Amino acid sequence: MYKPFALFVGLRYTRAKRRNHFISFISLSSMLGIALGVTALITVLSVMNGFEKEVRERMLDTISHLTISDFEGRIRNWEKVVESTEKNPKVVAAAPYIQAEGMLIFAGNVNGTLIRGVLPKQEARVSKIAQRMVEGTWDSVQPGQFNILLGYDLARLIGAGMGDKVTLVTPSINVTPAGIAPRMKRFTVTGIFQVGHNIYDASLGVIHMDDAARLLRMKGQATGVRVQVKDLFEAPWIRKQLQSDELAAYWVRDWSSYHSNWFRAVKIEKRMIFLLLLLIIAVAAFNIVSTLVMVVTDKESDIAILRTLGASPRTIMAIFMVQGTIIGTVGTVLGTLGGVGLALNLDVIVPVVESLFGFHILDPTVYYISAIPSDLHWSDVWMICSISFLLGVGSTIYPARRASQTQPAQALRYE
């Protein structure tokens, strides 16, 4: 009796065994529908966040957080650019590179390639290619030896392996008495890497920066400078900071500008999937409307008696809002527990399901990853819970208002 009257009666209606079992069934289905929708939303968004994080990290193995280049395509004083960049306290390291497109030829096979000349020790601080070596070693790229490291798919496309001699044809030309001929050089394959991203595994070749400078006639120059920062999500802000200082004359890009179409597509897909799965919660919320409308019809005499005892229309409305809100809240809590539990334990649950049914959800022979990644964002959880709760509360307004408009004389006429 110490509870507010509307809350007391609403809780009692919720706990009481209804005479109409069909109403109880709809209430239970509404609660389970909300729980299912919330669970699905949290789990699916966590999986999408996991895939986005996985692909982003594999991209960043090769493209770095920031790239500084000159509008002419060549930086003549790259040492000064590296020094100025590393003065920023949020920058971990900076490394120069020379990049050009060309063709690799081996045993009659020809394939387009992206050649990147690097300084191995400095490059290892801004990318993770050195940690993705399948064969050979990263340190085998030495100046003057004309060694090359190939992406795993690129090596397979041209049929080259460790120790093979491949011919690199560059866009630069030589003017000879016989005419104009493209510059080409034979390189020895001393390593094969696999970063897990097809764009780079099938096209990238890494050589020493001195060898690239000789081949492309860029002695003392660089195509650009690659930068690693402490927090990759601060890269856009650091880019603006660098451009406002000593690097105002250079073109600075952050990682989000590379493959921007892919990141934009993922964001749109997440929004669409969120809206589609939100329909599950919306349908369950509409079931709450049906449940409460039938409860109001079933409890007309009770409502009339409460009105004659002095209950105001606002009190009657609050009673049924409490009842519907409890259904929505319980469903939301159950769904949140289920969704968070699934998202945090997918690495355990998925192998069990695969072993029970004898199949792989992600075939390791087709995909680069064999496990479903999951990255739970608590901001997503709070947003989903808030929307689910608001839908649950909103669905009670119409039936509760209808209950508050019940006329005692008409309801008790035949009692």
C-alpha positions in Angstrom: 0.0 0.0 0.0 3.0 2.3 0.1 3.4 2.1 -3.7 1.7 4.7 -5.9 -1.8 3.5 -6.7 -1.3 3.2 -10.5 1.9 1.3 -10.1 0.3 -1.0 -7.5 -2.7 -1.9 -9.6 -0.6 -2.2 -12.8 1.8 -4.6 -11.2 -1.1 -6.6 -9.8 -2.8 -6.9 -13.3 0.6 -8.0 -14.7 1.0 -10.8 -12.1 -2.6 -11.9 -12.0 -3.6 -15.0 -13.9 -5.9 -13.9 -16.7 -9.2 -15.6 -17.5 -8.4 -15.3 -21.2 -5.3 -17.4 -22.0 -5.2 -16.0 -25.5 -4.3 -12.6 -24.0 -1.5 -14.2 -21.9 -0.2 -15.9 -25.1 0.0 -12.6 -27.0 1.7 -10.9 -24.0 4.3 -13.6 -23.9 4.8 -13.5 -27.7 5.2 -9.7 -27.5 7.8 -10.1 -24.8 9.7 -12.8 -26.7 9.5 -10.8 -29.9 11.1 -7.7 -28.3 13.8 -10.0 -26.7 14.5 -11.6 -30.1 14.7 -8.3 -31.9 17.1 -6.8 -29.4 19.2 -9.9 -29.4 19.4 -10.0 -33.2 20.2 -6.2 -33.4 23.0 -6.4 -30.8 24.6 -9.5 -32.3 24.4 -8.5 -36.0 25.8 -5.0 -35.3 28.6 -6.5 -33.3 29.5 -8.9 -36.1 29.4 -6.1 -38.7 31.6 -4.0 -36.4 34.0 -6.9 -36.1 34.2 -7.4 -39.9 34.7 -3.6 -40.4 37.5 -3.7 -37.7 39.1 -6.7 -39.3 39.2 -5.3 -42.8 40.3 -1.9 -41.6 43.2 -3.4 -39.7 44.3 -5.4 -42.7 44.1 -2.3 -44.9 46.2 -0.4 -42.4 48.8 -3.1 -42.6 49.7 -1.5 -45.9 48.3 2.0 -46.3 49.4 3.5 -42.9 47.5 6.1 -40.9 48.6 9.2 -42.8 50.3 9.8 -46.1 52.2 13.0 -47.0 52.9 13.7 -50.6 53.7 16.6 -52.9 51.3 17.9 -55.5 54.0 17.3 -58.2 54.3 13.7 -57.2 57.8 13.9 -55.8 59.2 15.1 -52.5 62.8 16.4 -52.8 63.5 17.0 -49.2 61.8 14.0 -47.6 64.3 14.0 -44.7 63.0 17.4 -43.5 59.4 16.2 -43.9 60.0 13.1 -41.8 61.8 15.3 -39.1 58.9 17.8 -39.0 56.3 15.1 -38.8 57.9 13.2 -36.0 58.0 16.4 -33.9 54.2 16.0 -33.4 53.7 14.2 -30.0 50.9 12.1 -31.4 53.0 10.7 -34.2 54.8 7.3 -33.6 57.0 7.2 -36.7 57.3 8.4 -40.3 59.0 6.6 -43.3 59.6 7.7 -46.9 58.6 5.6 -49.9 58.8 5.5 -53.6 55.8 4.1 -55.5 55.1 3.4 -59.1 53.1 1.1 -61.3 54.6 -1.5 -63.5 54.4 -5.0 -64.9 56.0 -8.2 -63.6 57.0 -10.9 -66.1 57.9 -14.5 -65.2 57.9 -17.6 -67.4 55.6 -16.0 -69.9 53.2 -14.7 -67.3 52.5 -11.0 -67.1 50.7 -9.1 -64.4 50.3 -5.5 -63.4 51.9 -4.6 -60.1 52.2 -1.7 -57.7 55.9 -1.3 -56.8 56.8 0.3 -53.5 60.4 1.2 -52.6 61.0 1.4 -48.8 63.6 1.7 -46.2 63.0 -1.6 -44.4 63.8 -0.5 -40.8 61.7 2.7 -41.0 58.9 1.0 -43.0 58.6 -1.7 -40.3 57.5 1.1 -37.9 54.6 2.3 -40.0 53.3 -0.9 -41.5 52.9 -4.5 -40.6 54.0 -6.2 -43.8 57.2 -7.4 -42.0 54.9 -9.3 -39.6 53.0 -10.9 -42.4 55.8 -12.8 -44.1 54.8 -16.3 -45.4 58.2 -17.1 -46.9 61.6 -15.4 -46.7 62.5 -12.5 -44.4 61.7 -8.8 -44.4 65.4 -7.9 -44.0 66.4 -9.6 -47.3 65.5 -6.3 -49.1 69.0 -4.7 -49.2 70.2 -1.8 -51.4 72.0 -2.8 -54.6 70.9 -6.4 -54.5 67.7 -5.9 -56.4 65.6 -8.2 -54.3 61.8 -8.1 -54.2 59.0 -9.2 -51.9 55.8 -10.3 -53.6 52.2 -10.5 -52.3 51.0 -14.1 -52.0 48.4 -13.9 -54.7 50.7 -11.9 -57.0 53.3 -14.6 -56.7 50.7 -17.3 -57.5 49.4 -15.4 -60.5 52.8 -15.2 -62.2 53.9 -18.6 -60.9 57.0 -17.2 -59.1 58.5 -18.7 -56.0 61.5 -18.1 -53.7 64.7 -17.5 -55.6 63.1 -17.0 -58.9 64.2 -14.1 -61.2 61.3 -11.9 -62.2 61.5 -9.0 -64.7 60.0 -5.6 -63.7 59.0 -3.3 -66.5 58.5 0.4 -65.4 56.8 3.3 -67.1 60.2 5.1 -67.4 61.8 4.9 -70.8 65.4 4.6 -72.1 66.4 6.4 -75.3 68.7 4.1 -77.3 70.1 4.1 -80.9 67.5 1.5 -81.6 64.7 3.7 -80.4 62.7 4.2 -77.2 62.4 1.2 -74.9 60.9 0.9 -71.4 63.2 0.6 -68.5 63.2 -3.0 -67.0 65.2 -4.8 -64.4 65.5 -8.4 -63.1 64.7 -8.9 -59.5 65.2 -11.9 -57.2 62.2 -13.0 -55.2 63.4 -13.3 -51.6 60.1 -13.2 -49.7 56.3 -13.6 -50.0 53.9 -11.8 -47.7 50.1 -12.1 -47.1 48.4 -9.2 -45.4 44.9 -10.8 -45.9 43.6 -8.1 -48.3 43.2 -9.2 -51.9 43.9 -5.7 -53.3 47.4 -5.7 -51.9 48.2 -9.5 -51.9 47.4 -9.6 -55.6 49.3 -6.4 -56.7 52.0 -5.2 -54.3 55.7 -5.8 -54.7 58.2 -4.3 -52.2 61.8 -3.4 -53.1 64.5 -1.3 -51.4 64.0 2.4 -51.8 67.6 2.9 -53.2 66.8 0.3 -55.9 63.5 2.0 -56.7 65.3 5.4 -56.9 67.8 4.1 -59.5 65.2 2.3 -61.5 62.8 5.3 -61.6 65.5 8.0 -61.7 64.4 9.5 -58.4 67.8 9.8 -56.6 67.4 11.7 -53.3 63.6 12.0 -53.8 60.5 10.1 -52.6 57.0 9.8 -53.7 55.8 10.5 -50.2 56.0 9.9 -46.5 53.9 7.3 -44.6 53.0 8.2 -41.0 51.9 6.0 -38.0 50.0 7.8 -35.2 49.2 6.6 -31.7 45.4 6.6 -32.1 44.1 5.9 -35.7 40.8 7.6 -34.9 42.6 10.8 -34.3 44.2 10.7 -37.7 41.8 13.2 -39.4 42.5 15.7 -36.6 46.3 15.1 -36.8 46.1 15.6 -40.6 44.6 19.1 -40.1 47.1 19.9 -37.4 50.1 18.9 -39.7 48.8 20.8 -42.6 48.4 24.0 -40.5 52.1 23.8 -39.4 55.2 23.3 -41.5 53.6 20.9 -44.0 51.0 23.4 -45.4 52.6 23.1 -48.9 52.1 19.3 -48.9 49.1 17.1 -49.5 48.2 15.1 -46.3 45.7 12.3 -46.4 44.4 10.1 -43.6 43.5 6.4 -43.8 39.7 7.1 -44.1 40.2 8.7 -47.5 41.6 5.5 -48.9 38.9 3.0 -49.9 36.4 5.7 -48.8 33.7 4.0 -50.9 34.1 0.8 -49.0 33.8 2.5 -45.6 30.8 4.5 -46.8 29.1 1.3 -48.1 29.6 -0.4 -44.8 28.1 2.5 -42.9 25.0 2.5 -45.2 24.7 -1.3 -44.8 24.8 -1.0 -41.0 22.1 1.6 -41.1 19.8 -0.4 -43.4 20.3 -3.7 -41.4 19.6 -1.7 -38.2 16.3 -0.4 -39.7 15.3 -3.8 -41.0 16.0 -5.6 -37.7 14.3 -2.8 -35.8 11.1 -3.9 -37.5 11.1 -7.1 -35.4 11.0 -4.9 -32.3 8.3 -2.7 -33.9 6.1 -5.7 -34.7 6.5 -7.0 -31.1 5.5 -3.5 -29.9 2.4 -3.6 -32.0 1.5 -6.9 -30.3 1.6 -5.0 -27.0 -1.1 -2.7 -28.5 -3.2 -5.7 -29.3 -2.7 -7.2 -25.9 -3.6 -4.1 -24.0 -6.7 -3.4 -26.2 -8.0 -6.8 -25.3 -7.1 -6.4 -21.7 -9.0 -3.0 -21.6 -12.0 -4.7 -23.1 -11.7 -7.6 -20.7 -11.4 -5.3 -17.7 -14.1 -2.7 -18.5 -16.1 -3.5 -15.4 -12.9 -3.2 -13.2 -12.1 0.1 -14.8 -15.6 1.3 -14.2 -15.5 0.3 -10.5 -12.1 2.1 -10.1 -13.6 5.2 -11.7 -16.6 5.1 -9.3 -14.2 4.8 -6.4 -12.6 8.0 -7.4 -9.8 7.0 -9.8 -9.2 9.8 -12.4 -8.8 9.1 -16.1 -5.1 9.9 -15.8 -4.7 7.2 -13.1 -6.5 4.6 -15.3 -4.2 5.5 -18.2 -1.1 5.2 -15.9 -2.3 1.7 -14.8 -2.3 0.3 -18.3 0.9 2.1 -19.3 2.6 0.4 -16.4 1.3 -3.0 -17.6 2.6 -2.5 -21.2 5.8 -0.9 -20.1 6.6 -3.9 -17.9 6.2 -6.2 -20.9 8.5 -4.0 -23.0 11.1 -3.6 -20.3 11.3 -7.3 -19.5 11.7 -8.1 -23.2 14.4 -5.5 -23.6 16.3 -6.7 -20.6 16.1 -10.4 -21.8 17.2 -9.3 -25.3 20.1 -7.2 -24.0 21.4 -10.1 -21.9 21.0 -12.5 -24.8 22.6 -10.1 -27.4 25.6 -9.2 -25.2 26.1 -12.8 -24.2 26.1 -13.9 -27.9 28.3 -11.0 -29.0 31.0 -11.7 -26.4 31.0 -15.5 -26.9 30.7 -15.9 -30.6 34.2 -17.3 -30.8 33.0 -20.2 -28.5 29.4 -20.6 -29.8 30.2 -20.7 -33.6 32.7 -23.6 -33.4 30.2 -25.6 -31.3 27.5 -25.0 -33.9 29.9 -25.9 -36.8 30.9 -29.2 -35.1 27.3 -30.1 -34.4 26.1 -29.6 -38.0 29.4 -30.5 -39.7 30.0 -27.4 -41.8 32.0 -24.1 -41.8 30.2 -20.8 -41.7 33.3 -19.2 -43.2 35.2 -21.7 -45.3 39.0 -21.0 -44.7 39.7 -22.1 -48.3 37.5 -19.3 -49.6 37.8 -16.5 -47.0 40.9 -15.1 -45.4 39.3 -15.5 -42.0 37.7 -18.6 -40.7 36.2 -17.2 -37.5 33.3 -14.7 -37.3 34.7 -11.5 -35.7 32.7 -9.6 -33.1 33.3 -6.2 -31.8 30.7 -5.1 -29.2 30.1 -1.4 -28.9 28.3 -0.4 -25.7 27.1 2.8 -27.5 25.1 0.5 -29.9 23.7 -1.5 -26.9 22.5 1.6 -25.1 20.9 3.0 -28.3 19.1 -0.3 -29.1 17.9 -0.6 -25.5 16.6 3.0 -25.5 14.8 2.6 -28.8 13.3 -0.7 -27.7 12.1 0.8 -24.4 10.6 3.9 -26.1 8.7 1.7 -28.6 7.4 -0.4 -25.7 6.2 2.7 -23.8 4.8 4.3 -27.0 2.8 1.3 -27.8 0.8 1.6 -24.5 -0.4 5.2 -25.2 -3.4 4.3 -27.4 -4.9 1.4 -25.3 -4.2 3.3 -22.1 -6.0 6.4 -23.4 -8.9 4.2 -24.5 -9.1 2.7 -21.0 -9.2 6.2 -19.5 -12.2 7.2 -21.7 -14.3 4.3 -20.3 -17.7 5.6 -19.1 -18.6 3.8 -15.7 -22.4 4.0 -16.4 -22.2 2.3 -19.8 -19.6 -0.3 -18.6 -21.8 -1.4 -15.6 -25.1 -1.2 -17.3 -25.4 -5.0 -17.7 -23.5 -6.0 -14.6 
